[in-house]
């Protein structure tokens, strides 16, 4: 199994809250937060991803997505494609995570906002805060939505192991 498949399977396991081996509408219903809270924003991100992946990846139309179906979808829709070709639901997820991180609403994420986001999601791995520099493609000390789109694309397509992933997995962790 390749690196991007391993990352996708970690994400799958976070979303499969029912632990039944599928991403399905049962998982969608569990992704409910308190209206207006940051947890509600996170729940919307999870719901957007689940609805999108079920629609895009459910090849046998049983309203459930297996790991195999999800990887097939990733390979069909993202691998070998450019960042601009990211599926709409994936871009919506990236935009939602960006909004969670952008605490001051200025359209950029500084390192302190990034660290605050990770802390709010109980991510304490020192490697997670080090991801900021790898996400900041132009090295200007801030992240843009485009930086996260590029990172999301690499999460799902890069063959190497060392791809920033804590930022996205944090959005899906309970």
C-alpha positions, 0 to 999 in steps of 0.5 A, spaced: 500 500 500 502 506 498 503 513 502 497 516 499 492 510 500 495 509 508 493 517 509 486 516 506 485 510 510 487 514 516 482 519 514 476 513 513 477 510 520 476 517 523 470 518 519 467 511 520 465 513 527 460 507 527 466 502 526 462 498 521 467 498 515 463 503 511 462 511 510 455 512 510 449 516 512 449 513 519 456 516 520 453 523 517 448 523 522 453 522 528 457 528 525 452 533 528 455 539 532 452 545 536 449 550 532 453 556 531 459 553 535 466 551 532 464 544 533 458 545 528 463 548 523 467 542 524 461 537 523 459 541 517 466 539 514 465 532 516 458 532 513 460 535 507 466 530 506 461 524 507 456 526 503 461 528 497 465 521 498 458 517 498 456 521 492 462 520 488 465 514 490 459 509 491 460 505 485 455 499 487 450 505 489 448 501 496 449 508 500 455 506 503 463 507 501 468 502 503 475 503 503 476 500 496 471 505 493 474 511 496 481 509 494 478 508 487 475 515 487 481 518 489 485 515 484 479 516 479 478 524 481 485 526 484 491 522 482 495 525 476 490 531 476 492 538 478 490 542 484 485 546 480 481 539 478 480 537 486 473 535 486 468 541 489 466 537 496 474 537 497 475 544 496 469 545 500 472 541 506 479 545 505 475 552 505 471 550 511 478 548 515 481 554 513 475 558 516 476 554 522 483 556 523 482 563 520 480 566 527 481 573 526 477 573 519 483 576 515 483 571 510 490 569 512 492 564 517 498 566 521 502 561 525 499 562 532 492 561 529 494 555 526 497 552 533 491 555 536 487 550 531 491 544 533 490 545 540 483 546 540 483 539 536 487 536 542 493 535 537 499 535 541 504 532 536 510 537 535 510 535 528 504 538 527 506 545 529 512 544 524 507 542 518 506 550 518 512 551 514 511 546 509 504 548 508 506 555 507 508 555 500 511 562 499 514 562 506 511 569 507 509 566 514 501 565 513 497 560 509 492 562 504 486 558 502 490 556 496 496 553 500 491 548 503 488 546 497 495 544 495 496 541 501 489 537 501 491 535 493 498 532 496 494 529 502 490 525 497 496 524 491 503 524 494 507 518 493 511 520 499 510 519 506 512 526 509 506 530 507 503 535 512 496 531 514 495 533 522 491 539 520 486 535 516 486 529 520 484 534 526 478 537 523 475 530 522 477 527 529 472 527 535 
